[in-house]
Amino acid sequence: MQGLRVSGILLCHAGAHRIAFPAVDVAVIDAPGLHAGRSRSARQAFGEPAGASRVLLAPSGETVGVDTLEIDAELHRVLPLPPVLERVAGGSLLGFISARGVLWPLVRLVEFERYVAGASREAA
């Protein structure tokens, strides 16, 4: 992961929490109503009730709902994970990026959706 750089990032909010996805992980940005009952809410990863104003759809069909999103085309250096965090969030966490003056966790959409699905089953 040393020296990894990414461009094309979706900077998202899930409730008060920040989360970023590589744009290459997202095939479509949709309205939540088009995926009612099928999409996972990123809020659930933070122990909050589900909710979303946009749904990110992976090319393979996985969906994650977010409250807000902004597309950032700048090149960002990915700050590597310390070994203790490598399995956090179901292995979806790639590292962190600095954007808009704050750190954002950078996660893979497909793996994050699987993690959120597991978190929502545990909460039920």
Secondary structure as UniProt FT lines:
FT   TURN            2..3
FT   STRAND          5..14
FT   TURN            15..16
FT   STRAND          17..22
FT   HELIX           23..25
FT   STRAND          28..30
FT   HELIX           32..35
FT   TURN            36..38
FT   STRAND          40..41
FT   HELIX           42..46
FT   STRAND          54..57
FT   TURN            59..60
FT   STRAND          63..66
FT   STRAND          68..77
FT   HELIX           83..85
FT   TURN            86..87
FT   HELIX           88..91
FT   STRAND          93..99
FT   TURN            100..101
FT   STRAND          102..107
FT   HELIX           109..123
//
